[in-house]
Amino acid sequence: MPRKICAAAIVTAIGLTGEAWAGTISPDSVEFEDGAIAASLTGVAGNAETGRKVFANRKQGNCLACHQNEDLRAEPFHGEVGPMMDGVADRWTEAELRGIVVNSKMTFDGTIMPSFYRTTNGARPLEKFEGKTILTAEQVEDVVAYLLTLKD
């Protein structure tokens, strides 16, 4: 019997996503210091290429709804509400960018930018979104990795 339990534990561990395996920080456990988040939410670096796709995806990050970005100039309908993203890696540290993506209100008082990694978010009042984040921890890390490539 103990072997079956051990085998079941191994199968369960193998089935865990990389995010869970790395010890993902839950939205309610994120710690800010002056608006910044020093540690990766997943314990691993994000993927810049995937982050670029999330940034441009209208059903995920939808960052282009508010921000312009020369790297994604071919994508339609860039917004002008938020600042230009070109050179953002020269203006903010990785920890600051992570904090802004997770909850921009910790850095910019009164901003209309949604909090992408919070379960309570005034920008998503619909019942079907209650208790859910806009992006996963892994997607946040991917977007941060992408933003770090945007230098002047």
CYANA upper distance limits for C-alpha pairs under 8 A (distance plus 0.5 A):
  1 MET  CA      5 ILE  CA      7.09
  2 PRO  CA      6 CYS  CA      6.63
  3 ARG  CA      7 ALA  CA      6.46
  4 LYS  CA      8 ALA  CA      6.54
  5 ILE  CA      9 ALA  CA      6.73
  6 CYS  CA     10 ILE  CA      6.83
  7 ALA  CA     11 VAL  CA      6.72
  8 ALA  CA     12 THR  CA      6.59
  9 ALA  CA     13 ALA  CA      6.58
 10 ILE  CA     14 ILE  CA      6.61
 11 VAL  CA     15 GLY  CA      6.65
 12 THR  CA     16 LEU  CA      6.98
 13 ALA  CA     21 TRP  CA      8.31
 16 LEU  CA     20 ALA  CA      6.55
 16 LEU  CA     21 TRP  CA      6.53
 17 THR  CA     21 TRP  CA      6.59
 18 GLY  CA     22 ALA  CA      6.48
 19 GLU  CA     23 GLY  CA      7.20
 19 GLU  CA     24 THR  CA      6.28
 19 GLU  CA     42 THR  CA      6.21
 19 GLU  CA    137 ALA  CA      8.18
 19 GLU  CA    138 GLU  CA      6.99
 20 ALA  CA     24 THR  CA      6.09
 20 ALA  CA     42 THR  CA      8.25
 22 ALA  CA     42 THR  CA      6.22
 22 ALA  CA     43 GLY  CA      5.95
 22 ALA  CA     44 VAL  CA      7.57
 23 GLY  CA     42 THR  CA      6.50
 23 GLY  CA     43 GLY  CA      6.95
 24 THR  CA     41 LEU  CA      6.06
 24 THR  CA     42 THR  CA      4.77
 24 THR  CA     43 GLY  CA      7.24
 24 THR  CA    137 ALA  CA      7.45
 25 ILE  CA     29 SER  CA      6.63
 25 ILE  CA     30 VAL  CA      6.82
 25 ILE  CA     41 LEU  CA      5.61
 25 ILE  CA     42 THR  CA      6.91
 25 ILE  CA    137 ALA  CA      8.07
 26 SER  CA     30 VAL  CA      7.08
 26 SER  CA     41 LEU  CA      8.41
 26 SER  CA    137 ALA  CA      8.49
 27 PRO  CA    117 TYR  CA      6.35
 27 PRO  CA    118 ARG  CA      5.75
 27 PRO  CA    119 THR  CA      7.16
 27 PRO  CA    133 THR  CA      8.39
 28 ASP  CA    118 ARG  CA      7.70
 28 ASP  CA    119 THR  CA      8.24
 30 VAL  CA     37 ILE  CA      8.15
 30 VAL  CA     41 LEU  CA      8.30
 31 GLU  CA     37 ILE  CA      6.91
 32 PHE  CA     36 ALA  CA      5.80
 32 PHE  CA     37 ILE  CA      5.57
 32 PHE  CA     38 ALA  CA      8.40
 32 PHE  CA     99 GLY  CA      7.52
 32 PHE  CA    106 MET  CA      8.44
 33 GLU  CA     37 ILE  CA      6.89
 33 GLU  CA     38 ALA  CA      8.42
 34 ASP  CA    106 MET  CA      8.04
 34 ASP  CA    107 THR  CA      7.88
 35 GLY  CA     96 GLU  CA      7.11
 35 GLY  CA     99 GLY  CA      6.09
 35 GLY  CA    100 ILE  CA      7.70
 35 GLY  CA    104 SER  CA      8.32
 35 GLY  CA    106 MET  CA      5.27
 35 GLY  CA    107 THR  CA      5.38
 36 ALA  CA     95 ALA  CA      5.51
 36 ALA  CA     96 GLU  CA      4.77
 36 ALA  CA     97 LEU  CA      7.77
 36 ALA  CA     98 ARG  CA      7.18
 36 ALA  CA     99 GLY  CA      4.93
 36 ALA  CA    100 ILE  CA      7.82
 36 ALA  CA    107 THR  CA      8.39
 37 ILE  CA     95 ALA  CA      5.31
 37 ILE  CA     96 GLU  CA      6.96
 37 ILE  CA     98 ARG  CA      6.44
 37 ILE  CA     99 GLY  CA      5.56
 38 ALA  CA     94 GLU  CA      8.24
 38 ALA  CA     95 ALA  CA      5.14
 38 ALA  CA     96 GLU  CA      8.36
 38 ALA  CA     98 ARG  CA      8.46
 39 ALA  CA     43 GLY  CA      7.75
 39 ALA  CA     95 ALA  CA      7.76
 40 SER  CA     44 VAL  CA      6.77
 40 SER  CA     45 ALA  CA      7.36
 40 SER  CA    141 GLU  CA      7.39
 41 LEU  CA    137 ALA  CA      6.17
 41 LEU  CA    138 GLU  CA      7.85
 41 LEU  CA    140 VAL  CA      8.45
 41 LEU  CA    141 GLU  CA      7.49
 42 THR  CA    137 ALA  CA      6.76
 42 THR  CA    138 GLU  CA      6.77
 42 THR  CA    141 GLU  CA      8.03
 45 ALA  CA    141 GLU  CA      6.98
 45 ALA  CA    142 ASP  CA      8.13
 45 ALA  CA    145 ALA  CA      7.75
 46 GLY  CA     51 GLY  CA      8.02
 46 GLY  CA    138 GLU  CA      7.25
 46 GLY  CA    139 GLN  CA      8.13
 46 GLY  CA    140 VAL  CA      8.33
 46 GLY  CA    141 GLU  CA      4.89
 46 GLY  CA    142 ASP  CA      4.51
 46 GLY  CA    143 VAL  CA      7.84
 46 GLY  CA    144 VAL  CA      7.53
 46 GLY  CA    145 ALA  CA      5.77
 47 ASN  CA     51 GLY  CA      6.58
 47 ASN  CA    141 GLU  CA      7.85
 47 ASN  CA    142 ASP  CA      5.20
 47 ASN  CA    143 VAL  CA      8.31
 47 ASN  CA    145 ALA  CA      6.41
 47 ASN  CA    146 TYR  CA      7.69
 48 ALA  CA     52 ARG  CA      6.61
 48 ALA  CA    142 ASP  CA      5.99
 48 ALA  CA    143 VAL  CA      7.16
 48 ALA  CA    144 VAL  CA      8.07
 48 ALA  CA    145 ALA  CA      5.09
 48 ALA  CA    146 TYR  CA      4.46
 48 ALA  CA    147 LEU  CA      8.19
 48 ALA  CA    149 THR  CA      7.97
 49 GLU  CA     53 LYS  CA      7.18
 49 GLU  CA    142 ASP  CA      8.17
 49 GLU  CA    146 TYR  CA      7.14
 50 THR  CA     54 VAL  CA      6.86
 50 THR  CA    139 GLN  CA      8.43
 50 THR  CA    142 ASP  CA      6.45
 50 THR  CA    143 VAL  CA      8.05
 50 THR  CA    146 TYR  CA      8.34
 51 GLY  CA     55 PHE  CA      6.47
 51 GLY  CA    139 GLN  CA      7.11
 51 GLY  CA    140 VAL  CA      8.30
 51 GLY  CA    141 GLU  CA      8.11
 51 GLY  CA    142 ASP  CA      4.55
 51 GLY  CA    143 VAL  CA      4.43
 51 GLY  CA    144 VAL  CA      7.61
 51 GLY  CA    145 ALA  CA      7.08
 51 GLY  CA    146 TYR  CA      5.64
 52 ARG  CA     56 ALA  CA      6.81
 52 ARG  CA    142 ASP  CA      8.25
 52 ARG  CA    143 VAL  CA      7.00
 52 ARG  CA    146 TYR  CA      6.10
 53 LYS  CA     57 ASN  CA      6.39
 54 VAL  CA     60 GLN  CA      6.32
 54 VAL  CA     61 GLY  CA      5.87
 54 VAL  CA     62 ASN  CA      7.91
 54 VAL  CA    139 GLN  CA      7.56
 54 VAL  CA    142 ASP  CA      8.37
 54 VAL  CA    143 VAL  CA      7.23
 55 PHE  CA     60 GLN  CA      7.96
 55 PHE  CA     61 GLY  CA      5.56
 55 PHE  CA     62 ASN  CA      6.42
 55 PHE  CA     63 CYS  CA      5.74
 55 PHE  CA     64 LEU  CA      7.47
 55 PHE  CA    143 VAL  CA      6.84
 56 ALA  CA     61 GLY  CA      7.39
 56 ALA  CA     62 ASN  CA      6.28
 56 ALA  CA     63 CYS  CA      6.78
 56 ALA  CA     64 LEU  CA      6.45
 56 ALA  CA     72 LEU  CA      8.03
 56 ALA  CA     75 GLU  CA      8.05
 57 ASN  CA     61 GLY  CA      6.56
 57 ASN  CA     62 ASN  CA      5.85
 57 ASN  CA     63 CYS  CA      8.35
 58 ARG  CA     62 ASN  CA      4.80
 58 ARG  CA     63 CYS  CA      8.30
 58 ARG  CA     64 LEU  CA      8.37
 58 ARG  CA     65 ALA  CA      8.29
 60 GLN  CA    134 ILE  CA      7.51
 60 GLN  CA    135 LEU  CA      7.25
 61 GLY  CA    116 PHE  CA      8.29
 61 GLY  CA    134 ILE  CA      7.91
 61 GLY  CA    135 LEU  CA      7.41
 63 CYS  CA     67 HIS  CA      6.47
 64 LEU  CA     68 GLN  CA      6.63
 64 LEU  CA     69 ASN  CA      8.10
 64 LEU  CA     77 PHE  CA      7.67
 64 LEU  CA     78 HIS  CA      5.51
 64 LEU  CA     79 GLY  CA      6.38
 65 ALA  CA     77 PHE  CA      7.36
 65 ALA  CA     78 HIS  CA      6.20
 65 ALA  CA     79 GLY  CA      5.22
 66 CYS  CA     78 HIS  CA      7.11
 66 CYS  CA     79 GLY  CA      4.44
 66 CYS  CA     80 GLU  CA      5.99
 66 CYS  CA     81 VAL  CA      5.40
 66 CYS  CA     82 GLY  CA      5.56
 66 CYS  CA     83 PRO  CA      8.46
 67 HIS  CA     78 HIS  CA      6.65
 67 HIS  CA     79 GLY  CA      5.53
 67 HIS  CA     80 GLU  CA      6.29
 67 HIS  CA     81 VAL  CA      7.10
 67 HIS  CA     82 GLY  CA      5.48
 67 HIS  CA     83 PRO  CA      6.41
 67 HIS  CA     84 MET  CA      6.19
 67 HIS  CA     85 MET  CA      7.04
 68 GLN  CA     73 ARG  CA      8.34
 68 GLN  CA     78 HIS  CA      5.72
 68 GLN  CA     79 GLY  CA      6.48
 68 GLN  CA     80 GLU  CA      7.05
 68 GLN  CA     82 GLY  CA      8.36
 68 GLN  CA     83 PRO  CA      7.80
 68 GLN  CA     84 MET  CA      5.51
 68 GLN  CA     85 MET  CA      6.67
 68 GLN  CA     86 ASP  CA      8.42
 69 ASN  CA     73 ARG  CA      6.78
 69 ASN  CA     78 HIS  CA      8.25
 69 ASN  CA     84 MET  CA      6.62
 69 ASN  CA     85 MET  CA      5.74
 69 ASN  CA     86 ASP  CA      6.23
 70 GLU  CA     86 ASP  CA      7.03
 71 ASP  CA     86 ASP  CA      8.40
 80 GLU  CA     84 MET  CA      8.43
 84 MET  CA     88 VAL  CA      8.38
 85 MET  CA    147 LEU  CA      8.25
 85 MET  CA    150 LEU  CA      7.61
 86 ASP  CA    150 LEU  CA      6.04
 86 ASP  CA    151 LYS  CA      6.91
 86 ASP  CA    152 ASP  CA      7.09
 87 GLY  CA     91 ARG  CA      7.23
 87 GLY  CA    150 LEU  CA      5.65
 87 GLY  CA    151 LYS  CA      4.50
 87 GLY  CA    152 ASP  CA      4.94
 88 VAL  CA     92 TRP  CA      6.69
 88 VAL  CA    147 LEU  CA      7.14
 88 VAL  CA    148 LEU  CA      7.81
 88 VAL  CA    150 LEU  CA      6.37
 88 VAL  CA    151 LYS  CA      6.81
 89 ALA  CA     93 THR  CA      7.16
 89 ALA  CA     94 GLU  CA      8.19
 89 ALA  CA    147 LEU  CA      6.68
 89 ALA  CA    148 LEU  CA      5.23
 89 ALA  CA    149 THR  CA      7.14
 89 ALA  CA    150 LEU  CA      6.01
 89 ALA  CA    151 LYS  CA      5.78
 90 ASP  CA    150 LEU  CA      8.38
 90 ASP  CA    151 LYS  CA      6.16
 90 ASP  CA    152 ASP  CA      7.46
 92 TRP  CA     96 GLU  CA      6.32
 92 TRP  CA     97 LEU  CA      6.62
 93 THR  CA     97 LEU  CA      6.63
 94 GLU  CA     98 ARG  CA      6.63
 94 GLU  CA    144 VAL  CA      7.45
 94 GLU  CA    148 LEU  CA      7.44
 95 ALA  CA     99 GLY  CA      6.73
 96 GLU  CA    100 ILE  CA      6.69
 97 LEU  CA    101 VAL  CA      6.72
 97 LEU  CA    144 VAL  CA      6.76
 97 LEU  CA    147 LEU  CA      8.24
 98 ARG  CA    102 VAL  CA      6.56
 98 ARG  CA    140 VAL  CA      7.72
 98 ARG  CA    141 GLU  CA      7.83
 98 ARG  CA    144 VAL  CA      6.43
 99 GLY  CA    103 ASN  CA      6.43
 99 GLY  CA    104 SER  CA      7.07
 99 GLY  CA    106 MET  CA      7.91
 99 GLY  CA    107 THR  CA      8.13
100 ILE  CA    104 SER  CA      4.53
100 ILE  CA    105 LYS  CA      8.03
100 ILE  CA    106 MET  CA      7.82
100 ILE  CA    107 THR  CA      7.01
101 VAL  CA    115 SER  CA      7.18
101 VAL  CA    116 PHE  CA      6.48
101 VAL  CA    117 TYR  CA      8.03
101 VAL  CA    140 VAL  CA      7.26
101 VAL  CA    144 VAL  CA      8.14
102 VAL  CA    115 SER  CA      6.02
102 VAL  CA    116 PHE  CA      5.56
102 VAL  CA    117 TYR  CA      5.19
102 VAL  CA    118 ARG  CA      7.56
102 VAL  CA    140 VAL  CA      7.58
103 ASN  CA    107 THR  CA      8.40
103 ASN  CA    114 PRO  CA      7.66
103 ASN  CA    115 SER  CA      4.71
103 ASN  CA    116 PHE  CA      6.90
103 ASN  CA    117 TYR  CA      7.25
103 ASN  CA    118 ARG  CA      7.75
104 SER  CA    108 PHE  CA      6.41
104 SER  CA    111 THR  CA      7.69
104 SER  CA    113 MET  CA      6.99
104 SER  CA    114 PRO  CA      7.63
104 SER  CA    115 SER  CA      6.57
105 LYS  CA    109 ASP  CA      5.88
105 LYS  CA    110 GLY  CA      7.17
105 LYS  CA    111 THR  CA      6.64
105 LYS  CA    113 MET  CA      8.23
105 LYS  CA    115 SER  CA      7.91
114 PRO  CA    121 ASN  CA      7.61
114 PRO  CA    122 GLY  CA      8.31
114 PRO  CA    123 ALA  CA      6.24
115 SER  CA    121 ASN  CA      6.90
115 SER  CA    123 ALA  CA      8.40
115 SER  CA    134 ILE  CA      8.19
116 PHE  CA    133 THR  CA      6.65
116 PHE  CA    134 ILE  CA      5.38
116 PHE  CA    135 LEU  CA      5.95
116 PHE  CA    140 VAL  CA      8.14
117 TYR  CA    133 THR  CA      5.55
117 TYR  CA    134 ILE  CA      6.70
117 TYR  CA    135 LEU  CA      6.39
117 TYR  CA    136 THR  CA      7.30
117 TYR  CA    137 ALA  CA      7.50
117 TYR  CA    140 VAL  CA      8.03
118 ARG  CA    132 LYS  CA      7.86
118 ARG  CA    133 THR  CA      5.74
118 ARG  CA    134 ILE  CA      8.12
119 THR  CA    130 GLU  CA      7.38
119 THR  CA    131 GLY  CA      5.03
119 THR  CA    132 LYS  CA      5.35
119 THR  CA    133 THR  CA      5.51
120 THR  CA    130 GLU  CA      7.43
120 THR  CA    131 GLY  CA      6.81
120 THR  CA    132 LYS  CA      8.09
120 THR  CA    133 THR  CA      8.34
121 ASN  CA    125 PRO  CA      7.58
124 ARG  CA    129 PHE  CA      6.81
124 ARG  CA    130 GLU  CA      8.27
125 PRO  CA    129 PHE  CA      7.54
125 PRO  CA    130 GLU  CA      7.79
126 LEU  CA    130 GLU  CA      7.45
129 PHE  CA    133 THR  CA      8.24
135 LEU  CA    139 GLN  CA      6.23
135 LEU  CA    140 VAL  CA      6.78
136 THR  CA    140 VAL  CA      6.78
137 ALA  CA    141 GLU  CA      6.85
138 GLU  CA    142 ASP  CA      6.68
139 GLN  CA    143 VAL  CA      6.61
140 VAL  CA    144 VAL  CA      6.67
141 GLU  CA    145 ALA  CA      6.62
142 ASP  CA    146 TYR  CA      6.76
143 VAL  CA    147 LEU  CA      6.62
144 VAL  CA    148 LEU  CA      6.70
145 ALA  CA    149 THR  CA      7.40
146 TYR  CA    150 LEU  CA      7.65
